[in-house]
């Protein structure tokens, strides 16, 4: 993925689905792809609060960022974040 992103510096993402369940891939995706998510773009977190690896990665990544992790009223998963306009 880093090579692809290096070769495509203008890549922007409007909808990003995080569905890794485990820590390391979730960290990699957040580190490399969340910065490419446009303001107002949506990050779907498939198993937030269900799988500890994915949950920990999300909590650590967004620890100092001002985002709200939203849940739907009709299902325990997925959760989502709307990237704020900075």
MODELLER restraints for C-alpha pairs under 7 A, 6 or more apart:
rsr = mdl.restraints
at = mdl.atoms
rsr.add(forms.Gaussian(group=physical.xy_distance, feature=features.Distance(at['CA:11:A'], at['CA:36:A']), mean=6.83, stdev=0.5))
rsr.add(forms.Gaussian(group=physical.xy_distance, feature=features.Distance(at['CA:12:A'], at['CA:36:A']), mean=5.02, stdev=0.5))
rsr.add(forms.Gaussian(group=physical.xy_distance, feature=features.Distance(at['CA:12:A'], at['CA:37:A']), mean=5.95, stdev=0.5))
rsr.add(forms.Gaussian(group=physical.xy_distance, feature=features.Distance(at['CA:12:A'], at['CA:38:A']), mean=6.35, stdev=0.5))
rsr.add(forms.Gaussian(group=physical.xy_distance, feature=features.Distance(at['CA:13:A'], at['CA:36:A']), mean=5.72, stdev=0.5))
rsr.add(forms.Gaussian(group=physical.xy_distance, feature=features.Distance(at['CA:13:A'], at['CA:37:A']), mean=4.54, stdev=0.5))
rsr.add(forms.Gaussian(group=physical.xy_distance, feature=features.Distance(at['CA:13:A'], at['CA:38:A']), mean=6.00, stdev=0.5))
rsr.add(forms.Gaussian(group=physical.xy_distance, feature=features.Distance(at['CA:14:A'], at['CA:37:A']), mean=5.66, stdev=0.5))
rsr.add(forms.Gaussian(group=physical.xy_distance, feature=features.Distance(at['CA:14:A'], at['CA:38:A']), mean=5.69, stdev=0.5))
rsr.add(forms.Gaussian(group=physical.xy_distance, feature=features.Distance(at['CA:14:A'], at['CA:41:A']), mean=4.46, stdev=0.5))
rsr.add(forms.Gaussian(group=physical.xy_distance, feature=features.Distance(at['CA:14:A'], at['CA:42:A']), mean=6.31, stdev=0.5))
rsr.add(forms.Gaussian(group=physical.xy_distance, feature=features.Distance(at['CA:15:A'], at['CA:41:A']), mean=5.79, stdev=0.5))
rsr.add(forms.Gaussian(group=physical.xy_distance, feature=features.Distance(at['CA:15:A'], at['CA:42:A']), mean=4.98, stdev=0.5))
rsr.add(forms.Gaussian(group=physical.xy_distance, feature=features.Distance(at['CA:15:A'], at['CA:43:A']), mean=6.04, stdev=0.5))
rsr.add(forms.Gaussian(group=physical.xy_distance, feature=features.Distance(at['CA:16:A'], at['CA:42:A']), mean=6.30, stdev=0.5))
rsr.add(forms.Gaussian(group=physical.xy_distance, feature=features.Distance(at['CA:16:A'], at['CA:43:A']), mean=4.78, stdev=0.5))
rsr.add(forms.Gaussian(group=physical.xy_distance, feature=features.Distance(at['CA:16:A'], at['CA:44:A']), mean=6.12, stdev=0.5))
rsr.add(forms.Gaussian(group=physical.xy_distance, feature=features.Distance(at['CA:17:A'], at['CA:43:A']), mean=5.89, stdev=0.5))
rsr.add(forms.Gaussian(group=physical.xy_distance, feature=features.Distance(at['CA:17:A'], at['CA:44:A']), mean=4.68, stdev=0.5))
rsr.add(forms.Gaussian(group=physical.xy_distance, feature=features.Distance(at['CA:17:A'], at['CA:45:A']), mean=6.30, stdev=0.5))
rsr.add(forms.Gaussian(group=physical.xy_distance, feature=features.Distance(at['CA:18:A'], at['CA:26:A']), mean=6.95, stdev=0.5))
rsr.add(forms.Gaussian(group=physical.xy_distance, feature=features.Distance(at['CA:18:A'], at['CA:44:A']), mean=5.87, stdev=0.5))
rsr.add(forms.Gaussian(group=physical.xy_distance, feature=features.Distance(at['CA:18:A'], at['CA:45:A']), mean=4.94, stdev=0.5))
rsr.add(forms.Gaussian(group=physical.xy_distance, feature=features.Distance(at['CA:18:A'], at['CA:46:A']), mean=6.03, stdev=0.5))
rsr.add(forms.Gaussian(group=physical.xy_distance, feature=features.Distance(at['CA:19:A'], at['CA:45:A']), mean=6.45, stdev=0.5))
rsr.add(forms.Gaussian(group=physical.xy_distance, feature=features.Distance(at['CA:19:A'], at['CA:46:A']), mean=5.12, stdev=0.5))
rsr.add(forms.Gaussian(group=physical.xy_distance, feature=features.Distance(at['CA:19:A'], at['CA:47:A']), mean=6.83, stdev=0.5))
rsr.add(forms.Gaussian(group=physical.xy_distance, feature=features.Distance(at['CA:20:A'], at['CA:26:A']), mean=5.92, stdev=0.5))
rsr.add(forms.Gaussian(group=physical.xy_distance, feature=features.Distance(at['CA:20:A'], at['CA:54:A']), mean=6.68, stdev=0.5))
rsr.add(forms.Gaussian(group=physical.xy_distance, feature=features.Distance(at['CA:21:A'], at['CA:47:A']), mean=6.47, stdev=0.5))
rsr.add(forms.Gaussian(group=physical.xy_distance, feature=features.Distance(at['CA:21:A'], at['CA:51:A']), mean=5.59, stdev=0.5))
rsr.add(forms.Gaussian(group=physical.xy_distance, feature=features.Distance(at['CA:21:A'], at['CA:53:A']), mean=6.17, stdev=0.5))
rsr.add(forms.Gaussian(group=physical.xy_distance, feature=features.Distance(at['CA:21:A'], at['CA:54:A']), mean=4.95, stdev=0.5))
rsr.add(forms.Gaussian(group=physical.xy_distance, feature=features.Distance(at['CA:22:A'], at['CA:53:A']), mean=4.35, stdev=0.5))
rsr.add(forms.Gaussian(group=physical.xy_distance, feature=features.Distance(at['CA:22:A'], at['CA:54:A']), mean=5.01, stdev=0.5))
rsr.add(forms.Gaussian(group=physical.xy_distance, feature=features.Distance(at['CA:23:A'], at['CA:53:A']), mean=3.99, stdev=0.5))
rsr.add(forms.Gaussian(group=physical.xy_distance, feature=features.Distance(at['CA:23:A'], at['CA:54:A']), mean=5.05, stdev=0.5))
rsr.add(forms.Gaussian(group=physical.xy_distance, feature=features.Distance(at['CA:23:A'], at['CA:56:A']), mean=6.95, stdev=0.5))
rsr.add(forms.Gaussian(group=physical.xy_distance, feature=features.Distance(at['CA:23:A'], at['CA:57:A']), mean=5.60, stdev=0.5))
rsr.add(forms.Gaussian(group=physical.xy_distance, feature=features.Distance(at['CA:26:A'], at['CA:54:A']), mean=5.88, stdev=0.5))
rsr.add(forms.Gaussian(group=physical.xy_distance, feature=features.Distance(at['CA:26:A'], at['CA:57:A']), mean=6.09, stdev=0.5))
rsr.add(forms.Gaussian(group=physical.xy_distance, feature=features.Distance(at['CA:27:A'], at['CA:57:A']), mean=5.55, stdev=0.5))
rsr.add(forms.Gaussian(group=physical.xy_distance, feature=features.Distance(at['CA:39:A'], at['CA:83:A']), mean=5.16, stdev=0.5))
rsr.add(forms.Gaussian(group=physical.xy_distance, feature=features.Distance(at['CA:39:A'], at['CA:84:A']), mean=5.51, stdev=0.5))
rsr.add(forms.Gaussian(group=physical.xy_distance, feature=features.Distance(at['CA:39:A'], at['CA:85:A']), mean=4.87, stdev=0.5))
rsr.add(forms.Gaussian(group=physical.xy_distance, feature=features.Distance(at['CA:40:A'], at['CA:82:A']), mean=5.58, stdev=0.5))
rsr.add(forms.Gaussian(group=physical.xy_distance, feature=features.Distance(at['CA:40:A'], at['CA:83:A']), mean=5.04, stdev=0.5))
rsr.add(forms.Gaussian(group=physical.xy_distance, feature=features.Distance(at['CA:40:A'], at['CA:84:A']), mean=5.91, stdev=0.5))
rsr.add(forms.Gaussian(group=physical.xy_distance, feature=features.Distance(at['CA:40:A'], at['CA:85:A']), mean=6.52, stdev=0.5))
rsr.add(forms.Gaussian(group=physical.xy_distance, feature=features.Distance(at['CA:41:A'], at['CA:82:A']), mean=5.69, stdev=0.5))
rsr.add(forms.Gaussian(group=physical.xy_distance, feature=features.Distance(at['CA:41:A'], at['CA:83:A']), mean=5.46, stdev=0.5))
rsr.add(forms.Gaussian(group=physical.xy_distance, feature=features.Distance(at['CA:42:A'], at['CA:80:A']), mean=6.72, stdev=0.5))
rsr.add(forms.Gaussian(group=physical.xy_distance, feature=features.Distance(at['CA:42:A'], at['CA:81:A']), mean=5.69, stdev=0.5))
rsr.add(forms.Gaussian(group=physical.xy_distance, feature=features.Distance(at['CA:42:A'], at['CA:82:A']), mean=4.61, stdev=0.5))
rsr.add(forms.Gaussian(group=physical.xy_distance, feature=features.Distance(at['CA:42:A'], at['CA:83:A']), mean=6.22, stdev=0.5))
rsr.add(forms.Gaussian(group=physical.xy_distance, feature=features.Distance(at['CA:43:A'], at['CA:80:A']), mean=5.48, stdev=0.5))
rsr.add(forms.Gaussian(group=physical.xy_distance, feature=features.Distance(at['CA:43:A'], at['CA:81:A']), mean=5.12, stdev=0.5))
rsr.add(forms.Gaussian(group=physical.xy_distance, feature=features.Distance(at['CA:43:A'], at['CA:82:A']), mean=6.44, stdev=0.5))
rsr.add(forms.Gaussian(group=physical.xy_distance, feature=features.Distance(at['CA:44:A'], at['CA:78:A']), mean=6.68, stdev=0.5))
rsr.add(forms.Gaussian(group=physical.xy_distance, feature=features.Distance(at['CA:44:A'], at['CA:79:A']), mean=5.97, stdev=0.5))
rsr.add(forms.Gaussian(group=physical.xy_distance, feature=features.Distance(at['CA:44:A'], at['CA:80:A']), mean=4.39, stdev=0.5))
rsr.add(forms.Gaussian(group=physical.xy_distance, feature=features.Distance(at['CA:44:A'], at['CA:81:A']), mean=6.60, stdev=0.5))
rsr.add(forms.Gaussian(group=physical.xy_distance, feature=features.Distance(at['CA:45:A'], at['CA:78:A']), mean=5.68, stdev=0.5))
rsr.add(forms.Gaussian(group=physical.xy_distance, feature=features.Distance(at['CA:45:A'], at['CA:79:A']), mean=5.10, stdev=0.5))
rsr.add(forms.Gaussian(group=physical.xy_distance, feature=features.Distance(at['CA:45:A'], at['CA:80:A']), mean=5.55, stdev=0.5))
rsr.add(forms.Gaussian(group=physical.xy_distance, feature=features.Distance(at['CA:46:A'], at['CA:77:A']), mean=6.19, stdev=0.5))
rsr.add(forms.Gaussian(group=physical.xy_distance, feature=features.Distance(at['CA:46:A'], at['CA:78:A']), mean=4.35, stdev=0.5))
rsr.add(forms.Gaussian(group=physical.xy_distance, feature=features.Distance(at['CA:46:A'], at['CA:79:A']), mean=6.33, stdev=0.5))
rsr.add(forms.Gaussian(group=physical.xy_distance, feature=features.Distance(at['CA:47:A'], at['CA:54:A']), mean=6.97, stdev=0.5))
rsr.add(forms.Gaussian(group=physical.xy_distance, feature=features.Distance(at['CA:47:A'], at['CA:77:A']), mean=6.04, stdev=0.5))
rsr.add(forms.Gaussian(group=physical.xy_distance, feature=features.Distance(at['CA:47:A'], at['CA:78:A']), mean=5.87, stdev=0.5))
rsr.add(forms.Gaussian(group=physical.xy_distance, feature=features.Distance(at['CA:48:A'], at['CA:54:A']), mean=6.45, stdev=0.5))
rsr.add(forms.Gaussian(group=physical.xy_distance, feature=features.Distance(at['CA:48:A'], at['CA:55:A']), mean=4.92, stdev=0.5))
rsr.add(forms.Gaussian(group=physical.xy_distance, feature=features.Distance(at['CA:48:A'], at['CA:78:A']), mean=6.77, stdev=0.5))
rsr.add(forms.Gaussian(group=physical.xy_distance, feature=features.Distance(at['CA:48:A'], at['CA:79:A']), mean=6.24, stdev=0.5))
rsr.add(forms.Gaussian(group=physical.xy_distance, feature=features.Distance(at['CA:49:A'], at['CA:55:A']), mean=5.60, stdev=0.5))
rsr.add(forms.Gaussian(group=physical.xy_distance, feature=features.Distance(at['CA:67:A'], at['CA:81:A']), mean=6.86, stdev=0.5))
rsr.add(forms.Gaussian(group=physical.xy_distance, feature=features.Distance(at['CA:67:A'], at['CA:84:A']), mean=6.95, stdev=0.5))
rsr.add(forms.Gaussian(group=physical.xy_distance, feature=features.Distance(at['CA:68:A'], at['CA:81:A']), mean=6.12, stdev=0.5))
rsr.add(forms.Gaussian(group=physical.xy_distance, feature=features.Distance(at['CA:69:A'], at['CA:79:A']), mean=6.54, stdev=0.5))
rsr.add(forms.Gaussian(group=physical.xy_distance, feature=features.Distance(at['CA:69:A'], at['CA:80:A']), mean=5.78, stdev=0.5))
rsr.add(forms.Gaussian(group=physical.xy_distance, feature=features.Distance(at['CA:69:A'], at['CA:81:A']), mean=5.18, stdev=0.5))
rsr.add(forms.Gaussian(group=physical.xy_distance, feature=features.Distance(at['CA:70:A'], at['CA:79:A']), mean=5.48, stdev=0.5))
rsr.add(forms.Gaussian(group=physical.xy_distance, feature=features.Distance(at['CA:70:A'], at['CA:80:A']), mean=5.20, stdev=0.5))
rsr.add(forms.Gaussian(group=physical.xy_distance, feature=features.Distance(at['CA:70:A'], at['CA:81:A']), mean=6.12, stdev=0.5))
rsr.add(forms.Gaussian(group=physical.xy_distance, feature=features.Distance(at['CA:71:A'], at['CA:78:A']), mean=6.90, stdev=0.5))
rsr.add(forms.Gaussian(group=physical.xy_distance, feature=features.Distance(at['CA:71:A'], at['CA:79:A']), mean=4.69, stdev=0.5))
rsr.add(forms.Gaussian(group=physical.xy_distance, feature=features.Distance(at['CA:71:A'], at['CA:80:A']), mean=6.57, stdev=0.5))
rsr.add(forms.Gaussian(group=physical.xy_distance, feature=features.Distance(at['CA:72:A'], at['CA:79:A']), mean=6.95, stdev=0.5))
